[in-house]
Amino acid sequence: MNGWKCYLDMDGVLDDFVGAACREHVRPCYDKPEHYGIFDMEKIWGITPKAFWSKLDVDAYKFWRRLEKTPEADEIVQLAIDTFGVENVAILTAAAMHPMCAAAKRDWIREYYPQFEKRIIYAQAKGFVGGPKKVLIDDRDRNIEDWEAAGGVGILVPRLWNKEYQYAKHNQTLDMIKAGLDTLEEITNAANGG
């Protein structure tokens, strides 16, 4: 995709933040249909955001550094590289407020995807990075909405905590991402009059 840039989210896309947070809190993860589509786990559990994060901050570096990869992580990365070229792919992730979070995320990327070590962008408000010919692959509805409002193309990764939860249950995650990437070709062809 000539001139396009791709930004990959980490938490919920490349790493299993949700599973780790649920284990840390010793609580179930999206085990009831009425919880599907709710992004903030603390709302499901009836706790405050402070209570949610304080549990993860006990040893923040260890928590963030030891996150497991999602089952689709390697394939998502490869799809992005194959579509855009490795030099046009970056990691765009929100770092939690604990100062050790960003360092742990950097070290996690260094271990699993060292080709992106010098292309990690930390931003809570991802829409500020969005724009034409920019693609965001993310699991948060609001991030995709903000990105698209900035003129970019958003691809929502189906997860139980977003509006595409019905596809996450049936392991159609990669199919949905591929379909989103296929639309880029249509956009490019339309822009070029073809």
N, C-alpha and C positions, 0 to 999 in steps of 0.2 A: 504494500500500500504506500505508494510514493508520497512522501511528505506528511504521513500520518505518524502520530505518537500514541503509544499505549501505556496506560498506568494501571498497575495491578495493586489491589488492596491486599493486605496481609491477613488481618484477623477475620476468620470466617471464610476466607477464600484460599489462602495458602496455608494458614495455621488454624488449628482447632481451638480457638480461644473459648468458645462456648462450652465444649466438653471439659476443658481444663477448669473453667470457672465453676461449673456444676460440681466437679469432683472436689474442688477446694472448699466449696460451701456444703458439701455432702447433701446435695439436693438433686432432684430429677431434672432432666433436660427435656423440655418440650414433649412431655409424656401424655398430654391431654390435647385433643383437638381444639379446645377453646383457647389454648395458649398459642396456637399457630398464628403467625403474622405479627406477634408482639416482639419488638426488638429488644426492649429493656427487660432483662431477666428479673431485676429487682421488683418490677411491677407485678410480675407473675408470683413472686415469692412473698410479696407484701412487706418488703424491707426498704429502707431508705438507700439512696445512691451511696451515701457515706458508709453505711454498713456493708454494702456490696463491695465497694472498692477497698475498704480497710482490711478485709479478709485477704484480698489479693496482694495488698501492699506489705504484708508481714515480712515476706522475703521477695520483694518485687523483681529483682534481677533474676532470681531462680525461677519464679513463676513464668515470666515472659520468655526466658531463654530456653526453657524445657518444653515449650509448646510443641505438640506433635504436628506433623504435616497433615492436611486434609487428604482424603483418599485421591482426590482429583488434582492436587497441587502440581505435581510434575507435568501432567497433561495440559493443565491451564497455562503453565509457563511455556511449554513447548508450542502450544497453539499461538500464543502471543509472539514468540520468536519467529515461528514459521510465517506468520501473517505480516509482521511489521519489520522484522530484522532485529537482532539482539540490541543493536545500537539505538533503536527507537522504542525500547521498553524500559520503564522505570517502576520502582515500587513507590506507591503513594499510600501512606498509612497514618492513622491518627495515633499519636503517642499518648498514653495515659498520663495523668498529672504527676505521678511519682517520677522523680528524676532518673531512676535506674531503668525505666521502661525503654527509652530511646536507645540506650547503650545495649540493652539485651536484645532489642529488635535488630540492631545493626549486626550484632554477633550472630544472631540466628540466620540472617541473610548471608553473612560471610560463610557460614557453614554449609547451608543448603543451596544457595543460589549466588555464588561469589561473583558471577558475571554482572550482578546488579549492585555490588558493594558501593560503587561510587555514584549510583543513581538511586538513592533513597531520599524521598521527600516526605517530611513530616508535616501534616496539616490536619487540623480538626475540620476546617471549613474547606472541603475539597473543591467546591464550586469555584473558588478563586483561581484554581489552576486550570479549570476547564476552558474550552474554546473550540473554534472550528478545527477540524482534522485531529481532534484529540479524543481518545476512547478511554473510558474508565470501566474496568471490570471490578465490581464491588458487590457486597451482599446487603448493603443498607439502602432501603428505599429512598430515604431523604438525600443521601449522597448522590444517587443517580438522578433524582429530580433536580438538585442544585446544579449538577454537571450539565444536564441537558438545557437548563435555563441559561447557562453560560455559553451555549452554542455547541457543546460537545455531544458525543454519542455515548450513551450509557448502556452497559450490558449488566443486568441484574443477575447475579448468581443465585439460583434457587436454593433457599435454605428455609428451614421451618420457621424462622423469625422474620420473614419478609412476605410480600404479597404473592410471590411465586411458590409458596410452600407446597402446593399440591404437586409440583414437579420434583421437589426435593425428596418427597416421600417415595417417588418412583424412580429415583436415581437417574433422572433425565438432565442432570446438571450440565454435563459436557455437551449434550445435544442442544441445550438452550444457549450456551455460550457460542457454539459453532453457528447456530442460526443468527445470533446477534452479529457475529463477524461477517457472515454472508451478506447482511444488509449493507455493510460498508462498500462492497463492490457495487451494489445498486446505487448507493449515494454518489460514489465516484463516477459511475457511468452517467448518471443523470446530470451531474455537474459538468461533465465533459460533452454533454449533448448526445450521449449514446444511449 
